[in-house]
Amino acid sequence: MRVGGDFMFGRLLLPITPFLAILVERGLNASLAGRPIVRAAITAALAGALVVAPSAVDRHRRPRGITDERDAYLVVLAGWANRADDNGAALAALFDGLPITVCFFGAQARLIYRSRVATAIECETGLTDATIARQELRERGRIGNEKHAQLAYLLARRVDFVLTRDYANATLGLDAALPDVPIALGKIQGRVITWDPAIMAALRARGVAVPDVPAQIDRAIAALPGRPDADVRRDWERYRRLYFDRVPDPAREAPFRARLGL
């Protein structure tokens, strides 16, 4: 309750703060009844402390990861709400009527709400997903941001895109297991997690510059003779997760399987 999670120190206590203030006031009134000098001294001390004591979170400081939410949202991230609304509306036009599944990070919640995407999985904390949220906590980290989605789970859920690139790779370790296939969805720089030809064709018809993953696989196949087995196996596993586990394409699978004796 006190920590609250993330950088919002005490955020879960904020709704009851006015009631706590009333209790303190009534308690002081009762205990200081008939002692006006003491009451005046305490009032002056409290007022002086508010004026003189420096804020621990002024000027964008974050002691132990704690910050002033007004500073974070209104100064450091000035305009984030308008950007989320505008980009969310653009995504809504692209996603309209399509059975798309995306994974996103908590700070993108407003964007996701505006996007009206069919399925959204919050992948840093499990805000929208019980499987992620109820993972065993193996070590302490940033409070409220410790349970990240496992790639195997995102693949099982047939996630189409993650709606960020660099942060997603750093947080989820995507580069180790998937080919890097960027995709620009309006102004949102995303990354393809699994390939659905029908969804990609629909997005292409709506003006998205869809990356040509089949052509990318064809180039990898053409290069097979000159590559060591370990590299070929790594490419096969990465493309299998991205493409072959979702797309029946025996013609493109065959060269990999033949080379690896599968």
N, C-alpha and C positions, 0 to 999 in steps of 0.2 A: 504493500500500500504506500509506504513512504517513498520508495524508489520510483515506482511508476513505470519504468521501462524507457529505454532509449535515452534521449537527452532531456526529457520532460520531468525534471525532479519534482516529486510530490504531486504529479498531475491527478492522481486518483483521490487525493485529499482535498483538491480545490473545491469540489461541490459542497463539502461540509464546512469549509472555512468560515463562512458567515455565521453559522450556528455555533461553532467553537468560539468565535469572537464574542457572541452574545453571552455564552456561558462564562467566559473570562470576565466580561464586564459585570455581570450580575454577582460573580464571586467576589470581585474587588469591591463592589458597592457594599456587599454584605460585610466583608471583613474590615473595611475602612470606614464604616459608618461612625460618625462622630469624631473622625480624625481628619479634618480638612487640610491641615498642613502636610501630613503624610501623603494624602491623596494628591495634593498639588505637586509635591516633590516627585512622586511616581509619574504623574502625567508629564511633567517637564522633562524627566529623564527619558521617557519613551519617545517624546517628540524630538528631543535632541539626538537620540540614537538614530532615528529615521533620517534626520537631516545630515548628520555628520558621518555616519558609518558608510564606507564605500560599498558599492555593489560588487559582489564576487563575479558577476557575469557581464559587466559593462564592456563595451568596445569589442564585442564578438568573442570574448574570452569564454573558454569552456573548461573550467576546473573539473577534473575527473569525469569529463564527458557531459557535464551539466551545462545548460545554457538557458537564456531567456527566450521563451518561444516567440514572443513578439519580435525580438531582434532577429531570430532565425527566419521567420516567415515574412516579416515586413521590410527587413533591411538586407540581410544576406541573400535571401531568396526572393527579393522584391519582384513582383509580377508573376510569381509562380502560379497563382490561382487563375489568372487570365490565360496564361499559356496552357494550363491543363484543360481549361474549358474549350479553348480554340482547337487544340490538338485532339482533344477527345471528340469534338464534333466532326473533325476530319476523319478520325478513325471510324466513327459511327457510320459515315457515308461509305467507307470502304468495306466495313464488316457486315453491313446490313443484309440480313437473310442468310448469312453463311455460317455453317456450324464450326466456327473457329474457336480453338482453345489457346489461350495465351497464358504465360506466366509473367508476373510482374513483381515489383518490389513495393514495400509499404508506402513510400513517399509518392508513388504513382496512383494511389487509391482514387483520388479525384479524377485523374485522367481516365482510369478504368471505368468509373461510374458513368462518365460522359460518353464513353465509347460504346456502351451497350453491347459489348462483345458477348457471345453466347456463353462462354465459360472462361472464368478468370481464376487462376491459382496464384495466391500470394506466396512467393517461394523463398522469402528470407526469414519469415517468422511463423508462417502458417496461419495468418489472420483469417483466411477463407477456407482453410483445409485442415481437417482434424488429423489426417495422417501425418502431415508435416509438423503440426503443433504438438503432437503427442509423442514425438520421437524421444528416445532416452537422451538426456543431457549428459554428455561425456565430460565436458569441461566448461568452466565459466568463461564468459566473454562479455561483450557489450549487452547489458541487461535488456531482455526482450528481443534481441537480434541474434540468438545463438543457434536456432534450429533451422538450418537451411535445407531446401529441397534436395533430395538425392536425384541424380540424373536418371537412374533406373526408374524411379517413380514418374518423372516427367515423361519418359518414353512410354511407360505403360499407360499413362493418361493421354497419350497421343497429342502432346502439346505441339502446336504449330510454330509459335514464335515466343521468344522472350523479348520484352519491349525495352531493351537496353542492350548495349554490347559490352563495353569495357568493364563496367561494374558487374555485369552478370558473369563474365568470364572470371574476374578476380574472386567473386564470391562463391560461385558454383563450380569453378574449375572446368569449364566447358571445353577449352582448347585441347585438353588432354584426351578427350573422348569423342569429339565431333569435329568434322571439317568446319572451318570458319566460313559461313555463308551469310553475309550481311544482307539486310533488306531495309529499304527506306519506306516506311509506311507514313506518308505525309512527311511531317518534320520529325517523326520518331524514328531514331536509328535502332532497328531491331536486329534480331538474329534468328535464322531458321533453326528449329530444333528437330522437327521431322517434316518430311516432304509429302504433301497431299496434292497430286496433280490437278484434281478438280478445283480445289481452293486456289491453287496458284493460277490456274487458267482464269478463274473468275476475277482475281485481283488484277491480273494483267489486263483484262478487258476493262477494268475500272481505272486504268492509268498507272498502276504500280509497275516500276521497273523490276520485274521478277528475275532473280538470278537463274541462270540456266544450269541447274545441277546435273541433268542428264549429260549435257555436253562436257561438264567438268569431269564426270565419271568416265566418259569416252576418252578424254585426254589421259586420265590415269591408266586406263586399260592400254592405250597405245604405248605408254612408257613402261609397261610391265617387264618386257624382256631385259631392260637394262638396270632393273632395281633389285636389291637384295631381298631375300625372302622375308626378313624381319620387317622391312619397310612395306612390302606388299601386304603382309598380314595386318600390320597396323592400319593401312589404308582400307583394307577390307572391313575390319571391325568398325572403323569410323563411318564408312559409307553404309555399312549394314544398319547401324543405329539410325542414321539420318534418313536413309532412302529404302534399302531393300527390305527391311522388316515391315514396311508399310506399303511398298509398291511391288506388285508381282512383275518382275522384269528378268526372266530367265536368260535372255540373250546377253544382258550385261553382267549377270551373275556368273555365267559360265566361265569366262576367262579367269576370274579370281579363283573359282573353285578348282579349275584345272591346274592352275599354277601352284595352289596350296594343297592339292590332293584331298579336297573336301568331298 
